[in-house]
């Protein structure tokens, strides 16, 4: 009886672990919480050549993703180098099927529709474009674009305080440039319902012989200090 109880508990714990496990939509070993300093230290240990351009971007030579060598790799850090916010990788199109297979294994099937809203549409001059037009209703079948993102949007993963802070900082930053942005509460609700913490894209651009992989992480930007 005791052995049976232990076996049942083991099965229950195993099932619970499977149910709570969540996919991390980030580059393996390069989370968005990685700082520029930590990244450069890791790159040096791994023998990667790096070049910094504007204090935010780091270009890397010899970087590999899922065992595939990239032709270009750019890592963008924000908030004074504390957050790895954006990654762009370029590979030859001959790796398309291999990449798709490996990315599906890592992140699951890509989403069937996607359209990311843009807070720059929150104009205060009465000409604000309707956010309704930016709901994720764009079916991507037949389009050379594959997208993965978190299962839950920011409306469910960010706290009310975080959402208010994001809204406050965005409007403040627009104000510093002389642009006016407001956005009604419903606009912002739609925005957060259709935005995710992490977004991955595999796509072609102008050069049809090159594939681009991008990882983007949402973050709350800091208000720049006045000069």
C-alpha positions in Angstrom: 0.0 0.0 0.0 2.8 2.4 0.9 4.6 1.7 -2.4 1.3 2.3 -4.3 0.8 5.6 -2.5 4.4 6.7 -3.4 3.8 5.8 -7.0 0.6 7.7 -7.2 2.2 10.8 -5.6 5.1 10.6 -8.1 2.6 10.5 -11.0 0.6 13.4 -9.6 3.8 15.5 -9.1 4.9 14.7 -12.6 1.6 15.7 -14.1 1.6 18.9 -12.1 5.1 19.8 -13.4 4.0 19.2 -17.0 0.9 21.4 -16.5 2.8 24.3 -14.9 5.8 24.2 -17.3 5.9 27.3 -19.5 7.8 28.0 -22.7 10.5 30.6 -22.4 10.2 32.7 -25.6 13.8 33.9 -25.4 17.1 33.0 -27.0 18.5 30.0 -25.0 21.2 31.3 -22.6 20.5 34.9 -23.5 17.5 36.1 -21.4 16.2 39.7 -21.6 17.4 40.2 -18.0 21.1 39.9 -19.2 22.9 43.2 -19.0 25.4 44.4 -21.6 28.3 43.9 -19.2 27.3 40.3 -18.5 26.8 39.7 -22.2 30.2 41.0 -23.1 31.8 38.8 -20.4 30.0 35.7 -21.7 31.0 36.5 -25.3 34.6 36.9 -24.3 34.6 33.5 -22.5 33.1 31.8 -25.6 35.6 33.4 -27.9 33.1 35.5 -29.8 34.3 38.7 -31.4 32.3 41.8 -30.5 32.1 45.4 -31.7 30.1 48.1 -29.9 28.8 50.9 -32.1 26.5 53.4 -30.3 26.7 52.3 -26.6 23.5 50.3 -27.1 24.2 47.9 -30.0 26.7 45.1 -29.8 27.6 43.3 -33.1 28.9 39.7 -32.8 30.9 37.6 -35.2 30.8 33.8 -35.1 27.5 33.6 -33.2 25.5 30.4 -33.7 21.8 29.8 -33.1 20.6 26.2 -32.8 23.9 25.0 -34.2 23.6 27.3 -37.3 26.2 30.0 -38.0 24.8 33.5 -38.5 26.1 36.0 -41.1 25.1 38.9 -38.8 24.2 39.2 -35.2 23.1 42.4 -33.4 22.2 42.6 -29.7 20.5 45.8 -28.5 20.5 46.8 -24.9 18.3 49.5 -23.3 17.8 51.2 -20.0 21.5 52.0 -19.6 22.6 48.6 -20.7 20.5 46.7 -18.1 18.1 45.0 -20.5 18.7 42.9 -23.6 15.7 44.2 -25.5 16.2 43.1 -29.1 18.2 40.6 -31.1 18.6 40.4 -34.8 20.2 37.4 -36.6 20.7 36.9 -40.3 21.3 33.5 -41.9 21.2 32.0 -45.4 17.8 30.9 -46.6 19.0 27.4 -47.1 18.5 26.9 -43.4 14.8 27.7 -43.4 13.5 24.2 -42.9 16.2 23.4 -40.4 15.4 26.5 -38.4 11.7 26.0 -38.5 12.1 22.5 -37.2 14.4 23.5 -34.4 12.3 26.6 -33.5 9.1 24.5 -33.4 10.8 22.1 -31.1 12.0 24.9 -28.8 8.9 27.1 -28.9 6.0 25.1 -30.3 3.9 25.9 -33.4 3.9 29.6 -34.5 0.8 31.6 -34.1 -1.8 31.6 -36.9 -2.5 35.4 -36.7 -0.5 38.4 -35.5 -0.6 42.1 -35.6 1.3 44.2 -33.0 -0.4 47.5 -32.0 1.7 50.6 -31.9 1.3 53.2 -29.1 2.5 56.0 -31.5 -1.1 56.0 -32.8 -2.2 57.7 -29.6 -2.4 61.2 -31.0 -4.0 64.0 -29.0 -5.1 66.1 -31.9 -8.4 64.3 -32.5 -6.9 62.4 -35.5 -6.0 59.4 -33.5 -6.2 56.2 -35.6 -8.5 53.6 -34.3 -6.7 50.9 -32.3 -9.5 48.6 -33.5 -7.6 48.4 -36.8 -4.6 46.9 -35.0 -6.2 43.9 -33.3 -4.4 40.6 -34.2 -6.6 39.6 -37.0 -4.0 39.3 -39.8 -3.9 35.7 -40.9 -0.4 34.8 -41.9 -1.0 31.7 -44.0 1.1 31.8 -47.2 3.1 34.7 -45.9 6.9 34.3 -45.4 6.7 35.2 -41.7 6.5 33.0 -38.7 5.8 34.4 -35.2 5.9 33.1 -31.7 4.9 35.0 -28.6 4.0 34.4 -24.9 0.7 32.7 -24.4 -0.7 35.5 -22.2 -0.7 39.2 -23.2 0.6 42.0 -21.1 -2.9 42.7 -19.8 -2.5 39.4 -17.9 1.2 39.3 -17.1 1.9 42.9 -16.2 0.4 44.3 -13.0 -1.8 47.4 -13.1 1.0 49.4 -11.6 3.4 48.2 -14.4 0.9 49.1 -17.1 0.3 52.5 -15.6 4.0 53.1 -15.4 4.6 52.1 -19.0 1.8 54.5 -20.1 3.2 57.3 -18.0 6.8 56.9 -19.3 5.7 56.6 -23.0 3.6 59.8 -22.8 6.4 61.6 -20.9 8.9 60.6 -23.6 6.7 61.8 -26.4 6.2 65.1 -24.5 10.0 65.6 -24.4 10.1 65.5 -28.2 7.3 68.0 -28.5 4.8 65.3 -29.8 1.4 65.0 -28.1 0.1 61.6 -27.3 -2.8 60.6 -25.1 -4.8 57.6 -25.8 -8.1 56.8 -24.2 -8.3 54.1 -21.6 -9.9 51.7 -24.1 -7.0 52.3 -26.5 -4.5 51.3 -23.9 -6.6 48.3 -22.9 -6.6 47.1 -26.5 -2.9 47.7 -26.7 -2.1 45.6 -23.6 -4.5 42.9 -24.7 -2.6 42.5 -27.9 1.0 42.9 -26.8 3.3 40.3 -25.3 6.4 40.3 -23.1 8.4 38.3 -25.7 8.0 38.1 -29.5 10.0 36.0 -31.9 9.9 36.4 -35.7 11.4 34.4 -38.5 11.0 36.2 -41.8 12.4 37.4 -45.1 13.0 41.1 -45.9 14.0 42.7 -49.1 16.7 40.2 -49.7 14.8 37.0 -50.4 18.0 34.9 -50.0 18.4 35.9 -46.4 16.4 34.9 -43.4 16.1 37.1 -40.3 15.4 36.0 -36.8 14.4 38.6 -34.3 13.7 38.4 -30.6 12.0 41.3 -28.9 11.2 41.9 -25.2 8.8 44.5 -23.9 10.1 46.7 -21.1 9.3 49.8 -19.3 11.7 52.5 -20.6 13.4 54.9 -18.3 12.8 58.7 -18.6 16.0 60.2 -19.9 17.6 62.7 -17.6 17.4 66.4 -18.7 20.7 67.6 -20.1 
